[in-house]
Protein backbone atom coordinates (compact mmCIF):
# COMPACT_ATOMS: atom_id res chain seq x y z
CA UNK A 1 0.00 0.00 0.00
CA UNK A 2 1.27 3.47 -0.88
CA UNK A 3 2.12 5.69 2.06
CA UNK A 4 -0.60 8.34 2.27
CA UNK A 5 1.71 10.75 4.01
CA UNK A 6 3.80 11.07 0.87
CA UNK A 7 1.01 11.02 -1.70
CA UNK A 8 0.13 14.36 -3.27
CA UNK A 9 -3.55 15.29 -3.30
CA UNK A 10 -4.96 14.07 -6.65
CA UNK A 11 -7.32 17.07 -6.72
CA UNK A 12 -4.59 19.68 -6.33
CA UNK A 13 -4.83 20.87 -9.96
CA UNK A 14 -8.58 21.38 -9.63
CA UNK A 15 -7.88 23.26 -6.40
CA UNK A 16 -5.48 25.53 -8.31
CA UNK A 17 -8.34 26.68 -10.57
CA UNK A 18 -10.33 28.03 -7.63
CA UNK A 19 -7.31 29.44 -5.82
CA UNK A 20 -6.29 31.31 -9.00
CA UNK A 21 -9.85 32.56 -9.51
CA UNK A 22 -9.92 34.02 -5.99
CA UNK A 23 -6.51 35.64 -6.48
CA UNK A 24 -7.68 37.22 -9.74
CA UNK A 25 -10.70 38.70 -7.96
CA UNK A 26 -8.59 40.27 -5.21
CA UNK A 27 -5.90 41.66 -7.53
CA UNK A 28 -8.21 43.11 -10.18
CA UNK A 29 -10.24 44.84 -7.46
CA UNK A 30 -7.21 47.04 -6.80
CA UNK A 31 -7.64 48.75 -10.20
CA UNK A 32 -11.18 48.04 -11.42
CA UNK A 33 -12.71 50.62 -9.08
CA UNK A 34 -10.27 53.36 -10.18
CA UNK A 35 -11.80 53.71 -13.64
CA UNK A 36 -15.34 53.67 -12.22
CA UNK A 37 -14.60 56.22 -9.48
CA UNK A 38 -15.61 59.39 -11.41
CA UNK A 39 -19.02 57.85 -12.23
CA UNK A 40 -19.57 56.69 -8.64
CA UNK A 41 -18.61 60.13 -7.36
CA UNK A 42 -21.21 61.85 -9.56
CA UNK A 43 -23.92 59.29 -8.79
CA UNK A 44 -23.54 59.36 -4.99
CA UNK A 45 -22.51 62.99 -4.65
CA UNK A 46 -19.15 62.16 -3.09
CA UNK A 47 -17.14 65.30 -2.34
CA UNK A 48 -13.66 65.79 -3.82
CA UNK A 49 -12.27 65.60 -0.29
CA UNK A 50 -13.85 62.20 0.36
CA UNK A 51 -13.18 60.78 -3.12
CA UNK A 52 -9.75 59.42 -2.22
CA UNK A 53 -11.25 57.39 0.64
CA UNK A 54 -12.91 55.03 -1.85
CA UNK A 55 -9.37 53.84 -2.65
CA UNK A 56 -7.77 54.54 0.73
CA UNK A 57 -10.36 52.67 2.85
CA UNK A 58 -9.58 49.46 0.96
CA UNK A 59 -5.82 50.00 1.01
CA UNK A 60 -5.71 50.73 4.75
CA UNK A 61 -7.76 47.69 5.75
CA UNK A 62 -6.03 45.36 3.30
CA UNK A 63 -2.47 46.52 3.96
CA UNK A 64 -2.91 46.89 7.71
CA UNK A 65 -4.48 43.48 8.35
CA UNK A 66 -2.49 41.23 6.00
CA UNK A 67 -0.13 39.88 8.65
CA UNK A 68 -3.08 39.24 10.94
CA UNK A 69 -4.92 37.49 8.10
CA UNK A 70 -1.91 35.30 7.36
CA UNK A 71 -1.59 34.29 11.00
CA UNK A 72 -5.32 33.53 11.22
CA UNK A 73 -5.04 31.23 8.20
CA UNK A 74 -2.20 29.34 9.95
CA UNK A 75 -4.35 29.11 13.10
CA UNK A 76 -7.77 28.28 11.60
CA UNK A 77 -6.55 26.34 8.63
CA UNK A 78 -6.04 27.77 5.13
CA UNK A 79 -9.15 26.24 3.60
CA UNK A 80 -11.45 27.70 6.25
CA UNK A 81 -9.78 31.12 6.05
CA UNK A 82 -9.99 30.96 2.25
CA UNK A 83 -13.73 30.20 2.20
CA UNK A 84 -14.59 32.75 4.91
CA UNK A 85 -12.55 35.36 3.03
CA UNK A 86 -14.40 34.63 -0.20
CA UNK A 87 -17.87 34.79 1.39
CA UNK A 88 -17.03 38.00 3.24
CA UNK A 89 -15.52 39.61 0.14
CA UNK A 90 -18.64 38.76 -1.88
CA UNK A 91 -20.93 40.22 0.79
CA UNK A 92 -18.85 43.40 1.00
CA UNK A 93 -18.92 43.70 -2.80
CA UNK A 94 -22.72 43.35 -2.84
CA UNK A 95 -22.92 46.11 -0.22
CA UNK A 96 -20.67 48.36 -2.32
CA UNK A 97 -22.65 47.77 -5.49
CA UNK A 98 -25.89 48.62 -3.68
CA UNK A 99 -24.46 51.71 -1.94
CA UNK A 100 -26.85 54.67 -1.71
CA UNK A 101 -24.51 57.16 -0.03
CA UNK A 102 -20.84 57.88 0.65
CA UNK A 103 -20.71 56.18 4.05
CA UNK A 104 -22.15 52.93 2.73
CA UNK A 105 -19.65 52.81 -0.13
CA UNK A 106 -16.66 53.58 2.10
CA UNK A 107 -17.78 50.97 4.64
CA UNK A 108 -18.08 48.37 1.89
CA UNK A 109 -14.58 49.18 0.62
CA UNK A 110 -13.13 48.81 4.13
CA UNK A 111 -14.88 45.45 4.53
CA UNK A 112 -13.50 44.32 1.17
CA UNK A 113 -10.04 45.14 2.51
CA UNK A 114 -10.64 43.19 5.73
CA UNK A 115 -11.75 40.01 3.97
CA UNK A 116 -9.14 40.46 1.22
CA UNK A 117 -6.47 40.48 3.94
CA UNK A 118 -7.75 37.08 5.07
CA UNK A 119 -8.20 35.68 1.57
CA UNK A 120 -4.95 36.68 -0.17
CA UNK A 121 -2.42 35.02 2.19
CA UNK A 122 -4.68 31.95 2.54
CA UNK A 123 -4.65 31.51 -1.25
CA UNK A 124 -0.86 31.72 -1.60
CA UNK A 125 -0.18 29.49 1.43
CA UNK A 126 -2.62 26.86 0.10
CA UNK A 127 -0.52 26.75 -3.02
CA UNK A 128 2.62 26.35 -0.93
CA UNK A 129 1.28 23.36 1.02
CA UNK A 130 -0.50 21.63 -1.88
CA UNK A 131 2.35 21.75 -4.43
CA UNK A 132 5.63 20.47 -3.01
CA UNK A 133 7.18 18.60 -5.95
CA UNK A 134 9.56 20.95 -7.76
CA UNK A 135 8.26 20.80 -11.35
CA UNK A 136 4.61 20.88 -10.28
CA UNK A 137 5.31 23.76 -7.95
CA UNK A 138 6.91 25.65 -10.83
CA UNK A 139 3.83 25.18 -13.03
CA UNK A 140 1.41 26.10 -10.23
CA UNK A 141 3.29 29.22 -9.23
CA UNK A 142 3.69 30.15 -12.88
CA UNK A 143 -0.09 30.28 -13.27
CA UNK A 144 -0.55 32.03 -9.92
CA UNK A 145 2.22 34.54 -10.60
CA UNK A 146 0.81 35.38 -14.03
CA UNK A 147 -2.60 36.07 -12.52
CA UNK A 148 -1.14 38.11 -9.67
CA UNK A 149 0.87 40.23 -12.08
CA UNK A 150 -1.79 40.61 -14.77
CA UNK A 151 -4.81 41.10 -12.51
CA UNK A 152 -4.32 44.86 -12.33
CA UNK A 153 -4.45 45.15 -16.11
CA UNK A 154 -7.53 42.91 -16.26
CA UNK A 155 -9.13 45.26 -13.74
CA UNK A 156 -8.50 48.21 -16.05
CA UNK A 157 -10.17 46.39 -18.96
CA UNK A 158 -13.22 45.26 -16.98
CA UNK A 159 -13.52 48.65 -15.30
CA UNK A 160 -13.62 50.32 -18.69
CA UNK A 161 -16.19 47.90 -20.09
CA UNK A 162 -18.53 48.12 -17.11
CA UNK A 163 -18.25 51.91 -16.80
CA UNK A 164 -18.88 52.54 -20.49
CA UNK A 165 -21.58 49.95 -21.22
CA UNK A 166 -23.26 49.24 -17.85
CA UNK A 167 -22.55 51.37 -14.77
CA UNK A 168 -20.03 51.69 -11.96
CA UNK A 169 -21.96 49.35 -9.64
CA UNK A 170 -20.94 46.36 -11.78
CA UNK A 171 -17.32 46.88 -10.79
CA UNK A 172 -18.49 45.59 -7.38
CA UNK A 173 -21.13 43.09 -8.45
CA UNK A 174 -18.67 41.27 -10.74
CA UNK A 175 -16.88 39.95 -7.64
CA UNK A 176 -19.92 37.96 -6.50
CA UNK A 177 -19.87 35.21 -9.18
CA UNK A 178 -16.08 34.97 -8.85
CA UNK A 179 -16.39 34.45 -5.10
CA UNK A 180 -19.33 32.02 -5.26
CA UNK A 181 -17.65 29.75 -7.82
CA UNK A 182 -14.31 29.84 -5.98
CA UNK A 183 -15.92 29.13 -2.58
CA UNK A 184 -18.01 26.20 -3.84
CA UNK A 185 -15.02 24.78 -5.67
CA UNK A 186 -12.78 25.16 -2.61
CA UNK A 187 -15.29 23.36 -0.39
CA UNK A 188 -15.49 20.49 -2.89
CA UNK A 189 -11.86 19.90 -3.85
CA UNK A 190 -9.41 21.57 -1.43
CA UNK A 191 -8.03 19.45 1.38
CA UNK A 192 -5.18 20.69 3.53
CA UNK A 193 -2.18 18.57 4.47
CA UNK A 194 -2.45 17.06 7.93
CA UNK A 195 -0.45 18.71 10.69
CA UNK A 196 0.22 21.99 8.88
CA UNK A 197 -1.68 24.32 11.21
CA UNK A 198 -0.08 26.47 13.88
CA UNK A 199 -2.09 25.93 17.08
CA UNK A 200 -0.20 28.55 19.14
CA UNK A 201 -2.20 31.29 20.80
CA UNK A 202 -2.67 34.52 18.87
CA UNK A 203 -0.08 37.22 19.58
CA UNK A 204 -2.49 40.06 20.49
CA UNK A 205 0.19 42.75 21.19
CA UNK A 206 1.84 41.85 17.87
CA UNK A 207 -1.50 42.09 16.02
CA UNK A 208 -2.19 45.56 17.47
CA UNK A 209 1.31 46.94 16.84
CA UNK A 210 1.63 45.50 13.32
CA UNK A 211 -1.83 46.63 12.25
CA UNK A 212 -1.46 50.17 13.61
CA UNK A 213 2.09 50.44 12.23
CA UNK A 214 1.13 49.33 8.73
CA UNK A 215 -2.03 51.47 8.70
CA UNK A 216 0.04 54.51 9.75
CA UNK A 217 2.58 53.78 7.01
CA UNK A 218 -0.01 53.35 4.23
CA UNK A 219 -2.04 56.34 5.40
CA UNK A 220 1.12 58.43 5.69
CA UNK A 221 1.85 57.96 1.99
CA UNK A 222 -1.78 58.68 1.16
CA UNK A 223 -1.65 61.96 3.10
CA UNK A 224 1.69 62.84 1.51
CA UNK A 225 -0.01 62.74 -1.88
CA UNK A 226 -2.68 65.25 -0.80
CA UNK A 227 -1.03 67.34 1.95
CA UNK A 228 2.63 67.23 0.92
CA UNK A 229 5.63 65.39 2.35
CA UNK A 230 6.48 68.08 4.88
CA UNK A 231 3.04 68.56 6.44
CA UNK A 232 2.70 67.87 10.15
CA UNK A 233 0.18 65.07 9.58
CA UNK A 234 2.40 63.28 7.05
CA UNK A 235 5.52 63.44 9.21
CA UNK A 236 3.55 62.46 12.32
CA UNK A 237 2.16 59.36 10.61
CA UNK A 238 5.60 58.27 9.40
CA UNK A 239 7.11 58.76 12.87
CA UNK A 240 4.22 56.84 14.46
CA UNK A 241 4.66 54.04 11.93
CA UNK A 242 8.40 53.77 12.63
CA UNK A 243 7.85 53.67 16.41
CA UNK A 244 5.02 51.12 16.19
CA UNK A 245 6.84 48.79 13.77
CA UNK A 246 10.04 48.96 15.85
CA UNK A 247 8.03 48.10 18.95
CA UNK A 248 6.47 45.25 16.97
CA UNK A 249 9.89 43.78 16.16
CA UNK A 250 10.94 44.06 19.82
CA UNK A 251 7.79 42.24 20.91
CA UNK A 252 8.22 39.53 18.28
CA UNK A 253 11.67 38.71 19.65
CA UNK A 254 10.29 38.13 23.13
CA UNK A 255 6.87 36.47 22.82
CA UNK A 256 6.57 32.68 22.76
CA UNK A 257 4.27 32.53 19.70
CA UNK A 258 4.96 35.64 17.57
CA UNK A 259 2.60 36.94 14.91
CA UNK A 260 5.57 37.19 12.53
CA UNK A 261 8.36 34.78 13.47
CA UNK A 262 11.55 36.64 12.67
CA UNK A 263 12.96 33.48 11.06
CA UNK A 264 10.53 34.21 8.20
CA UNK A 265 11.63 37.81 7.83
CA UNK A 266 15.38 37.49 8.36
CA UNK A 267 15.99 34.64 5.93
CA UNK A 268 18.21 36.16 3.27
CA UNK A 269 16.29 34.85 0.28
CA UNK A 270 12.81 35.68 1.51
CA UNK A 271 13.98 39.11 2.68
CA UNK A 272 15.41 39.80 -0.77
CA UNK A 273 12.15 38.68 -2.41
CA UNK A 274 10.02 40.92 -0.17
CA UNK A 275 12.17 44.00 -0.84
CA UNK A 276 12.46 43.46 -4.60
CA UNK A 277 8.71 42.79 -5.00
CA UNK A 278 7.94 45.90 -2.97
CA UNK A 279 10.15 48.04 -5.22
CA UNK A 280 8.58 46.50 -8.32
CA UNK A 281 5.10 47.24 -6.97
CA UNK A 282 6.02 50.91 -6.54
CA UNK A 283 6.96 51.08 -10.22
CA UNK A 284 3.99 49.04 -11.50
CA UNK A 285 1.27 50.92 -9.63
CA UNK A 286 2.79 54.22 -10.71
CA UNK A 287 2.87 53.14 -14.36
CA UNK A 288 -0.80 52.05 -14.34
CA UNK A 289 -1.77 55.43 -12.90
CA UNK A 290 0.20 57.62 -15.32
CA UNK A 291 -0.42 55.60 -18.44
CA UNK A 292 -4.16 55.53 -17.74
CA UNK A 293 -4.25 59.32 -17.42
CA UNK A 294 -2.02 59.75 -20.46
CA UNK A 295 -4.23 57.61 -22.67
CA UNK A 296 -7.55 59.02 -21.44
CA UNK A 297 -6.78 62.69 -20.77
CA UNK A 298 -4.00 63.43 -23.26
CA UNK A 299 -4.85 61.03 -26.08
CA UNK A 300 -8.63 61.01 -25.55
CA UNK A 301 -9.05 57.23 -25.31
CA UNK A 302 -12.38 55.91 -24.00
CA UNK A 303 -12.32 53.78 -20.79
CA UNK A 304 -12.73 50.61 -22.89
CA UNK A 305 -9.98 51.55 -25.33
CA UNK A 306 -7.70 52.44 -22.42
CA UNK A 307 -8.26 49.05 -20.83
CA UNK A 308 -7.67 47.22 -24.10
CA UNK A 309 -4.44 49.16 -24.60
CA UNK A 310 -3.02 47.27 -21.61
CA UNK A 311 -4.01 43.86 -23.01
CA UNK A 312 -0.66 43.15 -24.79
CA UNK A 313 1.14 43.64 -21.47
CA UNK A 314 -1.14 41.04 -19.85
CA UNK A 315 -0.46 38.56 -22.66
CA UNK A 316 3.33 38.88 -22.40
CA UNK A 317 3.16 38.80 -18.59
CA UNK A 318 1.37 35.45 -18.75
CA UNK A 319 3.88 34.23 -21.33
CA UNK A 320 6.84 35.34 -19.21
CA UNK A 321 5.44 33.67 -16.13
CA UNK A 322 4.28 30.35 -17.58
CA UNK A 323 6.68 29.86 -20.51
CA UNK A 324 9.91 31.34 -19.14
CA UNK A 325 9.72 31.57 -15.35
CA UNK A 326 7.96 28.25 -14.77
CA UNK A 327 10.11 26.34 -17.27
CA UNK A 328 13.44 27.67 -15.98
CA UNK A 329 12.70 27.91 -12.26
CA UNK A 330 13.75 24.31 -11.60
CA UNK A 331 16.99 24.72 -13.57
CA UNK A 332 18.14 28.31 -12.97
CA UNK A 333 18.65 30.09 -9.62
CA UNK A 334 15.83 32.54 -8.92
CA UNK A 335 18.05 35.64 -9.00
CA UNK A 336 19.02 34.95 -12.62
CA UNK A 337 15.34 35.10 -13.54
CA UNK A 338 14.35 37.95 -11.20
CA UNK A 339 17.29 40.23 -12.00
CA UNK A 340 17.08 40.09 -15.82
CA UNK A 341 13.26 40.11 -15.61
CA UNK A 342 13.19 43.35 -13.64
CA UNK A 343 15.82 44.87 -15.95
CA UNK A 344 13.77 43.97 -19.02
CA UNK A 345 10.75 45.62 -17.41
CA UNK A 346 12.89 48.68 -16.65
CA UNK A 347 13.86 48.86 -20.33
CA UNK A 348 10.15 48.86 -21.17
CA UNK A 349 9.71 51.75 -18.76
CA UNK A 350 12.53 53.66 -20.46
CA UNK A 351 10.72 53.31 -23.81
CA UNK A 352 7.56 54.69 -22.17
CA UNK A 353 9.43 57.82 -21.02
CA UNK A 354 9.45 58.85 -24.70
CA UNK A 355 5.69 59.56 -24.76
CA UNK A 356 4.57 62.88 -26.24
CA UNK A 357 1.28 64.52 -27.27
CA UNK A 358 1.22 62.63 -30.55
CA UNK A 359 3.24 59.49 -29.79
CA UNK A 360 2.30 56.41 -31.76
CA UNK A 361 0.74 53.67 -29.64
CA UNK A 362 2.16 51.06 -32.01
CA UNK A 363 5.76 52.31 -32.00
CA UNK A 364 6.14 53.83 -28.51
CA UNK A 365 3.54 52.61 -26.01
CA UNK A 366 3.10 49.04 -27.29
CA UNK A 367 6.81 48.03 -27.28
CA UNK A 368 7.18 49.42 -23.77
CA UNK A 369 4.17 47.46 -22.51
CA UNK A 370 5.34 44.24 -24.19
CA UNK A 371 8.76 44.44 -22.52
CA UNK A 372 7.18 45.39 -19.19
CA UNK A 373 4.87 42.39 -19.24
CA UNK A 374 7.51 39.89 -20.33
CA UNK A 375 10.02 41.10 -17.74
CA UNK A 376 7.60 41.27 -14.82
CA UNK A 377 6.09 37.86 -15.64
CA UNK A 378 9.54 36.27 -15.74
CA UNK A 379 10.54 37.86 -12.42
CA UNK A 380 7.27 37.47 -10.48
CA UNK A 381 6.94 33.71 -10.84
CA UNK A 382 10.18 32.54 -9.18
CA UNK A 383 9.88 35.36 -6.63
CA UNK A 384 6.45 34.29 -5.43
CA UNK A 385 7.49 30.65 -5.30
CA UNK A 386 10.71 31.42 -3.40
CA UNK A 387 8.78 33.49 -0.83
CA UNK A 388 7.36 30.25 0.63
CA UNK A 389 10.07 27.82 -0.52
CA UNK A 390 11.46 25.85 2.45
CA UNK A 391 9.33 27.70 5.02
CA UNK A 392 7.99 25.81 8.02
CA UNK A 393 4.45 24.55 7.43
CA UNK A 394 3.13 26.43 10.45
CA UNK A 395 4.53 29.71 9.01
CA UNK A 396 3.20 29.34 5.44
CA UNK A 397 0.30 31.75 5.98
CA UNK A 398 2.34 34.55 7.50
CA UNK A 399 5.13 34.11 4.92
CA UNK A 400 2.50 34.43 2.19
CA UNK A 401 1.06 37.49 3.93
CA UNK A 402 4.48 39.17 3.78
CA UNK A 403 4.47 38.86 -0.03
CA UNK A 404 1.11 40.62 -0.20
CA UNK A 405 2.19 43.18 2.41
CA UNK A 406 5.30 44.13 0.43
CA UNK A 407 3.21 44.55 -2.74
CA UNK A 408 0.39 46.46 -1.01
CA UNK A 409 2.71 48.84 0.83
CA UNK A 410 4.75 49.21 -2.36
CA UNK A 411 1.59 50.11 -4.27
CA UNK A 412 0.64 52.77 -1.71
CA UNK A 413 4.15 54.21 -1.83
CA UNK A 414 4.20 54.14 -5.63
CA UNK A 415 0.92 55.99 -6.03
CA UNK A 416 1.92 58.73 -3.58
CA UNK A 417 5.64 59.06 -4.32
CA UNK A 418 5.49 58.95 -8.10
CA UNK A 419 2.38 61.16 -8.25
CA UNK A 420 4.21 63.77 -6.15
CA UNK A 421 7.21 63.60 -8.50
CA UNK A 422 4.94 63.91 -11.55
CA UNK A 423 3.04 66.87 -10.08
CA UNK A 424 6.25 68.73 -9.19
CA UNK A 425 7.71 68.14 -12.67
CA UNK A 426 4.43 69.23 -14.30
CA UNK A 427 4.31 72.49 -12.31
CA UNK A 428 7.98 73.23 -12.96
CA UNK A 429 7.55 72.68 -16.72
CA UNK A 430 4.45 74.87 -16.83
CA UNK A 431 6.20 77.70 -14.96
CA UNK A 432 9.31 77.62 -17.13
CA UNK A 433 7.37 77.55 -20.43
CA UNK A 434 4.57 79.92 -19.52
CA UNK A 435 6.12 83.01 -21.09
CA UNK A 436 6.35 81.60 -24.59
CA UNK A 437 3.14 79.57 -24.54
CA UNK A 438 0.56 80.66 -27.09
CA UNK A 439 -2.06 78.03 -26.25
CA UNK A 440 -2.78 77.48 -22.51
CA UNK A 441 -4.45 74.12 -23.15
CA UNK A 442 -1.48 72.90 -25.16
CA UNK A 443 0.88 74.02 -22.40
CA UNK A 444 -1.19 72.15 -19.84
CA UNK A 445 -1.07 68.92 -21.84
CA UNK A 446 2.66 69.23 -22.57
CA UNK A 447 3.30 69.86 -18.88
CA UNK A 448 1.31 66.76 -17.90
CA UNK A 449 3.18 64.55 -20.37
CA UNK A 450 6.52 65.91 -19.12
CA UNK A 451 5.49 65.11 -15.54
CA UNK A 452 4.46 61.57 -16.46
CA UNK A 453 7.73 61.02 -18.31
CA UNK A 454 9.84 62.13 -15.35
CA UNK A 455 7.87 59.90 -12.96
CA UNK A 456 8.27 56.91 -15.29
CA UNK A 457 12.04 57.52 -15.34
CA UNK A 458 11.95 57.17 -11.54
CA UNK A 459 9.90 53.99 -11.90
CA UNK A 460 12.53 52.59 -14.28
CA UNK A 461 15.19 53.37 -11.68
CA UNK A 462 13.22 51.56 -8.98
CA UNK A 463 12.92 48.47 -11.18
CA UNK A 464 16.67 48.57 -11.75
CA UNK A 465 17.13 48.73 -7.97
CA UNK A 466 14.76 45.76 -7.60
CA UNK A 467 16.96 43.82 -10.03
CA UNK A 468 20.08 44.70 -8.02
CA UNK A 469 18.46 43.62 -4.74
CA UNK A 470 17.42 40.30 -6.31
CA UNK A 471 20.88 39.55 -7.70
CA UNK A 472 22.76 40.56 -4.53
CA UNK A 473 20.51 39.18 -1.78
CA UNK A 474 18.73 36.19 -3.33
CA UNK A 475 21.38 33.46 -3.32
CA UNK A 476 19.25 30.28 -3.31
CA UNK A 477 19.93 27.65 -5.90
CA UNK A 478 17.29 26.61 -8.41
CA UNK A 479 13.98 25.38 -6.98
CA UNK A 480 14.32 21.88 -8.40
CA UNK A 481 15.04 18.66 -6.61
CA UNK A 482 12.76 15.94 -5.31
CA UNK A 483 10.70 18.24 -3.08
CA UNK A 484 10.13 21.96 -3.06
CA UNK A 485 9.52 21.67 0.64
CA UNK A 486 13.19 21.18 1.31
CA UNK A 487 15.35 24.02 2.51
CA UNK A 488 16.90 26.11 -0.18
CA UNK A 489 20.27 27.72 -0.01
CA UNK A 490 20.40 30.44 2.52
CA UNK A 491 17.59 28.82 4.50
CA UNK A 492 19.65 28.23 7.54
CA UNK A 493 17.06 29.60 9.91
CA UNK A 494 14.74 26.83 8.88
CA UNK A 495 17.25 24.03 8.47
CA UNK A 496 16.53 20.88 10.36
CA UNK A 497 12.95 21.82 11.28
CA UNK A 498 9.60 20.66 10.00
CA UNK A 499 8.93 21.61 6.38
CA UNK A 500 5.67 21.78 4.49
CA UNK A 501 4.27 18.24 4.30
CA UNK A 502 2.50 16.76 1.33
CA UNK A 503 -1.13 15.69 1.38
CA UNK A 504 -2.30 13.11 3.87
CA UNK A 505 -5.49 11.22 3.00
C-alpha positions, 0 to 999 in steps of 0.5 A, spaced: 500 500 500 502 506 498 504 511 504 498 516 504 503 521 508 507 522 501 502 522 496 500 528 493 492 530 493 490 528 486 485 534 486 490 539 487 490 541 480 482 542 480 484 546 487 489 551 483 483 553 478 479 556 484 485 558 488 487 562 482 480 565 480 480 568 488 486 571 487 484 574 480 478 577 484 482 580 489 488 583 484 483 586 479 479 589 485 485 594 486 484 597 479 477 596 477 474 601 481 479 606 479 476 607 472 469 607 475 470 612 481 468 618 477 461 615 475 460 613 482 462 620 485 457 623 480 452 618 482 452 618 490 454 625 490 461 624 493 465 630 495 472 631 492 475 631 499 472 624 500 473 621 493 480 618 495 477 614 501 474 610 496 481 607 494 484 609 501 479 605 505 480 598 501 488 600 502 488 601 509 484 595 511 487 590 506 495 593 507 494 593 515 491 586 516 495 582 511 499 579 517 493 578 521 490 574 516 496 570 514 496 568 522 489 567 522 489 562 516 495 558 519 491 558 526 484 556 523 486 552 517 487 555 510 481 552 507 477 555 512 480 562 512 480 561 504 472 560 504 470 565 509 474 570 506 471 569 499 464 569 502 465 576 506 468 579 500 462 577 496 458 580 501 462 586 502 462 587 494 454 586 494 454 592 499 458 596 495 454 595 489 448 597 492 451 603 496 446 609 496 450 614 499 458 615 501 458 612 508 455 605 505 460 605 499 466 607 504 464 601 509 463 596 503 470 598 501 473 597 508 470 590 509 473 588 502 479 590 505 478 586 511 476 580 507 481 580 502 487 580 507 484 574 510 483 571 503 490 573 499 495 570 504 490 563 505 490 563 497 498 563 496 499 558 502 494 553 500 498 553 493 505 552 498 502 546 502 498 543 496 504 543 491 511 540 493 514 537 488 519 541 484 516 541 477 509 541 479 510 547 484 513 551 478 507 550 473 502 552 479 506 558 481 507 560 474 499 560 473 498 564 480 504 569 478 501 570 471 494 572 474 497 576 480 501 580 475 496 581 470 490 582 474 491 589 475 491 590 467 484 585 467 481 590 472 482 596 467 479 592 462 473 590 466 472 597 469 472 600 462 467 595 459 462 596 465 463 603 466 462 605 459 456 599 457 453 598 464 454 602 470 459 603 476 456 598 480 458 592 476 465 593 478 463 591 485 457 586 483 462 582 478 466 579 484 460 575 486 460 570 481 467 569 482 467 568 489 461 564 489 464 559 484 471 559 488 468 558 494 463 552 492 469 549 488 474 550 494 469 546 499 469 540 494 476 539 492 481 543 497 483 538 502 489 541 507 495 537 508 495 534 515 499 537 521 500 543 517 496 548 522 499 552 527 495 551 534 499 557 538 495 562 541 494 569 537 499 574 539 495 580 540 500 585 542 503 583 535 496 584 532 495 591 534 502 593 533 503 590 526 496 593 524 497 600 527 504 600 524 502 598 517 495 602 517 500 609 519 505 607 514 499 606 508 495 612 510 502 616 511 503 615 503 496 617 502 496 623 506 503 625 503 499 625 496 494 630 498 497 634 503 505 634 501 511 630 504 512 636 509 506 637 512 505 635 520 500 630 519 504 626 514 511 626 518 507 624 524 504 618 521 511 616 518 514 617 525 508 613 528 509 608 523 516 607 525 515 607 532 510 602 532 513 597 527 520 597 531 516 596 537 512 590 533 519 587 532 521 588 539 515 584 541 516 579 536 523 577 539 520 576 546 513 572 545 513 565 545 508 565 539 509 571 535 505 573 529 511 574 525 516 569 526 523 573 525 525 566 522 521 568 516 523 575 515 530 574 516 531 569 511 536 572 506 532 569 500 525 571 503 527 578 505 530 579 498 524 577 495 520 581 499 524 588 498 524 586 490 517 585 490 515 591 494 520 596 489 517 593 483 510 594 486 512 601 486 513 602 479 507 598 476 502 601 480 505 608 478 505 606 471 498 604 471 496 610 474 500 615 469 499 611 463 491 611 464 491 618 465 495 619 459 491 615 454 484 618 457 486 625 458 492 626 453 490 622 447 482 622 448 481 614 449 475 611 452 475 607 458 474 601 454 480 603 449 484 604 455 483 598 458 484 594 451 491 598 450 493 594 456 491 587 453 498 586 450 502 587 457 497 582 460 499 577 454 506 577 455 506 577 462 502 570 462 507 568 457 513 570 461 510 567 467 508 560 464 513 559 458 519 562 461 519 563 469 515 556 470 520 552 465 526 555 468 525 555 475 527 548 476 533 549 472 536 556 474 537 560 480 531 565 482 536 571 482 538 569 474 530 570 472 528 575 477 534 580 475 534 580 468 526 580 468 526 586 472 531 589 468 527 587 461 521 591 465 525 597 466 527 597 459 520 597 457 519 603 462 525 607 459 521 606 452 515 609 455 518 615 457 518 617 450 511 619 450 509 625 447 502 629 445 502 625 438 506 618 440 504 612 436 501 607 440 504 602 435 511 604 435 512 607 442 507 605 447 506 598 445 513 596 445 514 598 452 508 594 454 510 588 451 517 588 454 514 590 461 509 584 461 515 579 459 520 582 464 515 582 470 512 575 468 519 572 468 521 575 475 514 574 479 513 567 478 520 565 481 519 570 486 512 568 489 514 561 489 521 562 493 517 566 498 514 560 501 520 555 498 522 551 504 518 555 510 515 551 516 508 549 514 506 552 520 509 559 518 506 558 510 500 563 511 504 569 514 510 568 509 505 568 504 502 574 507 508 578 507 508 577 499 502 581 499 504 586 504 510 588 500 506 589 494 500 592 497 505 597 501 509 598 495 503 600 491 501 605 496 508 608 496 508 608 488 501 611 487 503 617 492 511 618 491 510 617 483 504 622 483 508 627 487 514 627 482 509 627 476 506 633 479 512 637 481 515 636 474 508 638 471 508 644 475 515 646 474 515 645 466 508 649 466 512 655 470 518 655 465 514 655 459 509 659 460 512 666 457 512 663 450 506 659 450 501 661 445 495 656 447 494 654 454 491 648 453 497 645 449 501 648 455 497 644 460 497 637 456 505 638 454 506 639 462 502 633 464 506 629 459 513 631 461 510 630 468 508 623 467 515 622 463 519 624 469 515 619 474 516 613 469 524 615 469 523 614 476 519 607 476 525 605 471 530 606 476 526 603 482 525 596 477 533 597 476 534 597 484 529 591 484 533 587 479 540 589 483 536 587 490 534 580 487 541 579 484 545 581 490 541 578 496 537 572 493 542 566 493 538 560 493 539 555 488 534 553 483 527 550 486 528 543 483 530 537 486 525 531 489 521 536 493 520 543 493 519 543 501 526 542 502 530 548 505 533 552 499 540 555 499 540 560 505 535 557 509 539 556 515 534 559 519 529 553 517 534 548 516 533 541 520 525 543 522 519 541 520 517 543 512 511 543 508 508 536 508 504 533 502 497 531 502 495 526 507 489 522 505 
